[in-house]
């Protein structure tokens, strides 16, 4: 049992932090729960920022994890717009950055998330250069896309990852002209490899998106503070009224590093090293969500997707309460672009698999793709095919060798291939 006079501090006010606070109360913890968020907005979910909310199809209030009154009703001490700038592990305190207030903790959860990587090129200080990570970013970008659509304006997107493509789809729905600049030979190259990346290039081209592959953005050209064009390293200039930097995110580890916590090698995603109970190298400090690097499927992984925050925060909360926790969920995410919806489970970066097996009709964009190594499924993505995620994840988790021909045959029930 956890004593009622204990204090659990959560640093980071995203989905993982909010769900951790919710779980502590749901599991009967009666001590102090302090949730420190560096944004002025209440904790919210991020997928709508590049999907429904960005398109104006979801109201602003729909993104919040809980209604504002929930925190006081559940005795959660919510500190909005405040940062933590130091952890004293010996004294078990955190220091607030605005006034130096020290808060003692018995258990500490770090859910500091990730931050967008910045373009290191001339012109990034222009008013028309954007990132998309926070609700305020999405609110601003929604207005930009609407204006571009009205005025037949041009948006240049640096990066053809998930965020870049989702924003490209939203921009085209608003009517904006869109050019995507990507150094790899296809969209989503690092996530899906070349086999499936080209399918997404075709999807977006059908909707009027222009791609420029194999080049890097080298300069954003402007005048009087406004964007005029984007230049790439092949010497071309692309018309632009606004530029979105969608080149990935980096884990926010500065606080953990200054406290002397073990960090993971960037080769395995970086972040804060945690064990299967989401404990850091300090047993009184846990980490979850985008910033945590945890053991999975015989290796280590840092996952930035929504499901990891949704499930990792509660798992960390239960571990902080002393419960027997093993966090080993198969990575999962979803995406919506135009009339294409997908779910992806697993992890199969380029070089980790020896073939991609397709089940269904890729031409109609109704299929399942499996990334396979030596007959074992590493990852699966269902595109406009539904209610198969559980079977895909069981195949991945089993590590069993499967009949590849049967895997590709839509007439063979997927459930029959699961050991």
C-alpha positions as CSV (number, residue, x, y, z in Angstrom):
1,X,0.0,0.0,0.0
2,X,1.1,3.5,-0.7
3,X,0.9,6.0,2.2
4,X,-1.5,8.8,1.8
5,X,1.1,11.4,2.8
6,X,3.3,10.5,-0.3
7,X,3.7,12.9,-3.2
8,X,3.9,11.7,-6.8
9,X,5.1,14.4,-9.3
10,X,4.5,14.1,-13.0
11,X,6.6,16.4,-15.2
12,X,5.0,16.8,-18.6
13,X,1.4,17.6,-19.4
14,X,0.6,15.5,-22.5
15,X,-1.5,12.5,-22.9
16,X,0.9,10.2,-21.0
17,X,1.0,12.5,-18.0
18,X,-2.7,13.1,-17.9
19,X,-3.4,9.3,-18.2
20,X,-0.9,8.6,-15.5
21,X,-2.6,11.0,-13.1
22,X,-6.0,9.5,-13.9
23,X,-4.6,6.0,-13.3
24,X,-3.1,6.9,-9.9
25,X,-6.5,8.0,-8.7
26,X,-8.3,5.1,-10.3
27,X,-6.0,2.7,-8.5
28,X,-6.8,4.3,-5.2
29,X,-3.8,6.5,-4.5
30,X,-4.8,9.1,-2.0
31,X,-1.5,11.1,-1.7
32,X,-0.7,14.3,-3.6
33,X,-0.5,14.1,-7.4
34,X,1.2,17.1,-8.9
35,X,1.1,17.5,-12.7
36,X,3.5,20.1,-14.2
37,X,2.8,21.2,-17.7
38,X,4.9,23.8,-19.6
39,X,2.0,24.7,-21.8
40,X,-0.9,27.0,-20.8
41,X,-3.4,24.6,-22.4
42,X,-4.8,21.6,-20.4
43,X,-3.4,18.2,-21.4
44,X,-4.5,17.2,-24.9
45,X,-4.1,14.5,-27.5
46,X,-1.8,15.2,-30.5
47,X,-3.3,13.1,-33.4
48,X,-6.1,15.7,-34.1
49,X,-3.5,18.4,-34.6
50,X,-2.5,17.0,-38.0
51,X,-5.9,15.4,-38.7
52,X,-9.4,16.3,-37.7
53,X,-8.7,19.5,-35.8
54,X,-6.3,20.9,-38.4
55,X,-9.1,20.3,-41.0
56,X,-11.6,22.1,-39.0
57,X,-13.7,18.9,-38.6
58,X,-13.1,18.6,-34.8
59,X,-13.7,21.4,-32.3
60,X,-10.9,22.6,-30.2
61,X,-12.3,21.3,-26.9
62,X,-12.4,17.7,-28.4
63,X,-8.6,17.4,-28.2
64,X,-8.4,17.6,-24.4
65,X,-7.8,14.5,-22.4
66,X,-10.2,15.6,-19.6
67,X,-12.4,18.6,-19.2
68,X,-10.7,21.3,-17.1
69,X,-12.8,20.7,-14.0
70,X,-11.8,17.1,-13.9
71,X,-8.4,17.9,-12.3
72,X,-9.7,19.8,-9.3
73,X,-12.5,17.2,-8.9
74,X,-9.9,14.5,-8.7
75,X,-7.5,16.5,-6.5
76,X,-4.8,16.7,-9.2
77,X,-2.6,19.8,-8.5
78,X,-2.2,21.1,-12.1
79,X,0.6,23.6,-12.8
80,X,0.0,25.0,-16.3
81,X,2.6,27.2,-18.0
82,X,5.4,26.1,-15.7
83,X,8.7,24.3,-16.3
84,X,11.0,22.2,-14.2
85,X,14.6,23.1,-14.7
86,X,16.3,20.8,-12.2
87,X,16.0,17.5,-10.4
88,X,17.8,16.9,-7.1
89,X,17.9,13.1,-6.9
90,X,19.5,13.1,-3.4
91,X,16.9,15.4,-1.9
92,X,14.2,14.1,-4.1
93,X,13.0,17.5,-5.3
94,X,12.2,19.2,-8.5
95,X,12.8,22.9,-9.0
96,X,10.3,25.1,-10.9
97,X,11.9,27.3,-13.5
98,X,9.8,30.4,-13.1
99,X,10.4,31.1,-9.4
100,X,12.7,28.4,-8.1
101,X,10.1,26.7,-5.9
102,X,11.2,23.2,-4.7
103,X,8.7,20.4,-4.8
104,X,9.5,17.2,-2.9
105,X,8.6,13.9,-4.5
106,X,8.4,10.3,-3.4
107,X,8.1,9.1,-6.9
108,X,8.7,11.1,-10.1
109,X,7.4,10.5,-13.6
110,X,9.1,12.1,-16.6
111,X,6.9,12.4,-19.6
112,X,8.6,15.4,-21.2
113,X,7.9,14.2,-24.7
114,X,9.7,15.3,-27.8
115,X,10.2,18.6,-29.7
116,X,10.3,19.2,-33.4
117,X,13.6,19.2,-35.1
118,X,14.6,22.6,-36.5
119,X,15.8,23.4,-40.0
120,X,19.4,24.6,-39.9
121,X,19.2,26.8,-43.0
122,X,19.0,30.5,-43.7
123,X,15.5,32.0,-43.5
124,X,14.1,30.0,-40.6
125,X,13.3,33.2,-38.7
126,X,10.8,34.3,-41.3
127,X,7.2,34.7,-40.1
128,X,5.9,32.0,-42.6
129,X,8.0,29.2,-41.2
130,X,6.0,26.7,-39.1
131,X,6.3,23.6,-37.0
132,X,3.5,21.3,-35.8
133,X,3.8,19.8,-32.4
134,X,1.6,21.8,-30.0
135,X,-2.0,22.9,-30.0
136,X,-0.9,26.5,-30.6
137,X,1.0,25.4,-33.7
138,X,-2.1,23.6,-35.0
139,X,-4.3,26.7,-34.4
140,X,-1.9,28.9,-36.3
141,X,-1.4,26.4,-39.1
142,X,-5.1,25.9,-39.6
143,X,-5.5,29.6,-40.2
144,X,-2.5,29.6,-42.6
145,X,-3.9,26.7,-44.6
146,X,-7.3,28.3,-44.9
147,X,-5.7,31.6,-46.1
148,X,-3.5,29.7,-48.6
149,X,-6.5,27.9,-50.0
150,X,-8.5,31.2,-50.4
151,X,-5.6,32.9,-52.2
152,X,-4.2,29.9,-54.2
153,X,-1.1,30.2,-52.1
154,X,1.9,27.8,-52.0
155,X,3.0,25.6,-49.0
156,X,6.4,24.0,-49.1
157,X,6.8,21.0,-46.7
158,X,10.3,19.9,-45.7
159,X,9.9,16.2,-44.9
160,X,7.7,13.4,-46.3
161,X,7.1,11.6,-43.0
162,X,3.7,11.1,-41.4
163,X,3.2,14.7,-40.2
164,X,4.4,16.1,-43.6
165,X,2.0,13.9,-45.5
166,X,-1.0,14.5,-43.2
167,X,-0.5,18.2,-43.4
168,X,-0.1,18.0,-47.2
169,X,-3.5,16.2,-47.4
170,X,-5.1,18.8,-45.2
171,X,-3.6,21.7,-47.2
172,X,-4.9,20.2,-50.4
173,X,-8.4,19.9,-48.9
174,X,-8.2,23.6,-48.1
175,X,-7.1,24.2,-51.7
176,X,-3.5,25.3,-51.1
177,X,-0.8,24.4,-53.6
178,X,1.7,21.9,-52.0
179,X,5.3,21.0,-52.7
180,X,7.0,18.4,-50.5
181,X,10.8,18.3,-50.4
182,X,12.4,15.0,-49.2
183,X,16.0,13.9,-49.3
184,X,15.0,10.2,-49.5
185,X,13.8,8.6,-52.7
186,X,10.2,8.1,-51.5
187,X,7.8,9.3,-48.8
188,X,7.9,7.5,-45.5
189,X,11.2,5.8,-46.5
190,X,12.4,5.3,-43.0
191,X,9.1,4.0,-41.8
192,X,7.9,1.8,-44.7
193,X,10.8,1.5,-47.0
194,X,10.7,2.0,-50.8
195,X,8.1,-0.7,-51.5
196,X,5.2,1.1,-49.8
197,X,6.5,4.6,-49.9
198,X,5.8,5.0,-53.6
199,X,2.2,4.1,-53.0
200,X,1.8,7.2,-50.9
201,X,3.6,9.3,-53.5
202,X,1.0,8.2,-56.0
203,X,-1.9,8.9,-53.6
204,X,-0.7,12.5,-53.0
205,X,0.1,13.1,-56.7
206,X,-3.4,12.2,-57.6
207,X,-4.5,15.0,-55.3
208,X,-2.2,17.5,-56.8
209,X,0.8,17.4,-54.4
210,X,4.2,17.9,-56.1
211,X,7.2,16.0,-54.7
212,X,10.9,16.8,-55.0
213,X,12.9,13.7,-53.9
214,X,16.6,13.2,-53.3
215,X,17.2,16.9,-52.4
216,X,17.5,19.0,-49.3
217,X,16.1,22.4,-48.5
218,X,19.0,24.7,-48.2
219,X,17.5,28.2,-47.9
220,X,14.2,29.9,-47.3
221,X,14.1,33.1,-49.3
222,X,12.1,36.0,-48.0
223,X,11.6,39.7,-48.0
224,X,10.3,42.1,-45.3
225,X,9.9,39.1,-43.0
226,X,7.7,37.1,-45.4
227,X,8.5,33.9,-47.3
228,X,8.9,34.0,-51.0
229,X,10.5,30.7,-52.0
230,X,12.4,27.7,-50.9
231,X,15.7,26.7,-52.5
232,X,17.0,23.1,-52.6
233,X,20.5,21.9,-53.0
234,X,20.1,21.1,-56.7
235,X,19.7,24.9,-57.3
236,X,15.9,24.9,-57.8
237,X,13.7,27.5,-56.3
238,X,10.1,26.5,-55.3
239,X,7.4,29.1,-54.9
240,X,6.3,29.4,-51.3
241,X,4.2,31.6,-49.1
242,X,4.7,29.4,-46.1
243,X,7.0,26.5,-45.1
244,X,6.4,23.7,-42.7
245,X,9.4,21.9,-41.2
246,X,8.3,18.3,-40.7
247,X,11.7,16.7,-40.3
248,X,11.0,14.6,-37.2
249,X,11.2,15.1,-33.5
250,X,13.9,14.7,-30.8
251,X,13.3,13.4,-27.3
252,X,13.4,16.1,-24.6
253,X,16.1,14.7,-22.4
254,X,17.9,17.8,-21.1
255,X,16.3,17.5,-17.6
256,X,17.1,13.8,-17.3
257,X,20.6,14.3,-18.6
258,X,21.4,17.1,-16.1
259,X,20.1,14.8,-13.3
260,X,22.5,12.1,-14.4
261,X,19.9,9.6,-15.6
262,X,21.1,7.0,-18.1
263,X,20.3,8.0,-21.7
264,X,20.0,5.7,-24.7
265,X,22.2,5.7,-27.7
266,X,20.8,7.7,-30.6
267,X,21.3,4.6,-32.8
268,X,18.4,3.0,-30.9
269,X,16.3,6.2,-30.8
270,X,17.8,8.1,-27.9
271,X,15.7,9.0,-25.0
272,X,15.7,8.0,-21.3
273,X,16.7,4.4,-20.7
274,X,13.9,2.5,-18.8
275,X,13.4,-1.1,-17.9
276,X,10.3,-3.2,-18.5
277,X,8.6,-1.4,-15.5
278,X,9.4,2.0,-17.1
279,X,11.9,2.7,-14.3
280,X,14.9,4.8,-15.1
281,X,18.4,4.3,-13.7
282,X,17.0,5.9,-10.5
283,X,14.4,3.5,-9.0
284,X,12.3,6.5,-7.7
285,X,12.1,8.0,-11.2
286,X,10.0,6.6,-14.1
287,X,9.7,7.7,-17.7
288,X,7.0,7.1,-20.3
289,X,5.7,8.3,-23.6
290,X,7.9,9.8,-26.4
291,X,10.9,10.3,-24.2
292,X,11.2,6.7,-22.9
293,X,13.4,4.1,-24.5
294,X,12.2,0.6,-23.4
295,X,13.1,-3.0,-24.0
296,X,10.9,-4.7,-26.6
297,X,11.1,-7.8,-28.9
298,X,14.7,-8.5,-28.0
299,X,16.0,-5.0,-28.6
300,X,15.3,-1.4,-27.5
301,X,13.0,1.1,-28.9
302,X,11.7,4.7,-28.5
303,X,8.2,5.2,-29.8
304,X,6.6,8.6,-30.5
305,X,3.1,7.5,-31.4
306,X,-0.2,8.2,-29.6
307,X,-0.8,4.6,-28.4
308,X,2.5,4.6,-26.5
309,X,1.5,7.7,-24.5
310,X,-2.0,6.3,-24.0
311,X,-0.7,3.0,-22.6
312,X,2.7,4.0,-21.2
313,X,1.4,6.7,-18.8
314,X,-0.9,4.2,-17.0
315,X,1.7,1.5,-16.9
316,X,4.2,3.8,-15.3
317,X,1.6,5.0,-12.8
318,X,0.9,1.4,-11.7
319,X,4.7,0.7,-11.5
320,X,5.1,3.7,-9.3
321,X,2.4,2.2,-7.0
322,X,4.5,-0.9,-6.7
323,X,2.4,-3.1,-8.9
324,X,3.9,-5.9,-11.0
325,X,4.1,-4.2,-14.5
326,X,5.7,-5.4,-17.7
327,X,5.4,-2.8,-20.5
328,X,5.8,-4.6,-23.8
329,X,3.1,-3.4,-26.1
330,X,3.7,-3.8,-29.8
331,X,4.1,-0.3,-31.3
332,X,0.9,0.9,-33.0
333,X,-0.2,4.1,-34.9
334,X,-2.8,5.2,-37.4
335,X,-3.0,7.7,-40.1
336,X,-5.7,9.3,-42.3
337,X,-4.9,10.9,-45.6
338,X,-7.8,11.8,-48.0
339,X,-9.9,8.6,-48.3
340,X,-7.0,6.4,-47.1
341,X,-7.0,5.1,-43.6
342,X,-4.4,2.8,-42.1
343,X,-3.1,1.2,-39.0
344,X,0.5,0.1,-38.5
345,X,1.8,-2.4,-35.9
346,X,5.3,-3.4,-35.1
347,X,8.7,-2.0,-36.2
348,X,10.6,-2.8,-39.4
349,X,13.1,-0.1,-40.4
350,X,14.9,-0.5,-43.7
351,X,17.5,-3.3,-43.6
352,X,15.6,-5.3,-40.9
353,X,13.4,-7.3,-43.3
354,X,14.0,-9.4,-46.4
355,X,10.6,-9.0,-48.1
356,X,7.3,-7.2,-48.0
357,X,4.3,-9.5,-48.5
358,X,1.0,-7.9,-49.8
359,X,-2.4,-9.4,-49.1
360,X,-5.2,-7.8,-51.1
361,X,-5.3,-5.2,-53.8
362,X,-2.7,-2.5,-53.5
363,X,-4.0,-0.8,-56.7
364,X,-7.4,-0.2,-55.0
365,X,-5.6,0.7,-51.8
366,X,-7.3,-2.1,-49.9
367,X,-4.6,-4.4,-48.6
368,X,-2.4,-5.5,-45.7
369,X,1.3,-5.3,-46.0
370,X,3.6,-7.5,-43.9
371,X,7.3,-6.8,-43.4
372,X,8.9,-10.3,-43.0
373,X,12.3,-11.6,-42.1
374,X,13.1,-15.3,-42.5
375,X,9.4,-16.0,-42.6
376,X,8.7,-14.1,-39.4
377,X,6.4,-11.1,-39.3
378,X,8.1,-7.9,-38.0
379,X,5.4,-5.4,-38.8
380,X,2.0,-5.2,-40.5
381,X,0.0,-2.3,-42.0
382,X,-3.6,-2.6,-42.9
383,X,-4.8,0.0,-45.5
384,X,-8.6,0.5,-45.7
385,X,-9.0,-3.0,-44.2
386,X,-10.2,-3.2,-40.7
387,X,-10.5,-5.4,-37.6
388,X,-7.2,-7.2,-38.2
389,X,-4.9,-5.4,-35.8
390,X,-5.2,-8.0,-33.1
391,X,-4.2,-10.8,-35.5
392,X,-1.3,-8.8,-36.9
393,X,0.0,-8.0,-33.4
394,X,-0.3,-11.7,-32.4
395,X,1.7,-12.7,-35.4
396,X,4.4,-10.2,-34.5
397,X,4.6,-11.1,-30.9
398,X,4.7,-14.8,-31.5
399,X,7.9,-14.6,-33.6
400,X,6.7,-17.8,-35.3
401,X,7.6,-18.7,-38.9
402,X,4.6,-18.4,-41.2
403,X,3.7,-19.7,-44.7
404,X,4.4,-16.7,-46.8
405,X,2.1,-17.8,-49.6
406,X,-0.7,-18.2,-47.1
407,X,0.1,-14.8,-45.6
408,X,-0.4,-13.3,-49.0
409,X,-3.6,-15.1,-49.8
410,X,-6.7,-13.1,-48.8
411,X,-8.8,-16.4,-48.9
412,X,-6.8,-17.8,-46.0
413,X,-8.2,-16.4,-42.7
414,X,-5.5,-14.4,-41.0
415,X,-6.6,-15.8,-37.7
416,X,-5.6,-19.3,-38.9
417,X,-2.0,-18.2,-39.3
418,X,-1.7,-17.0,-35.7
419,X,-0.1,-19.7,-33.5
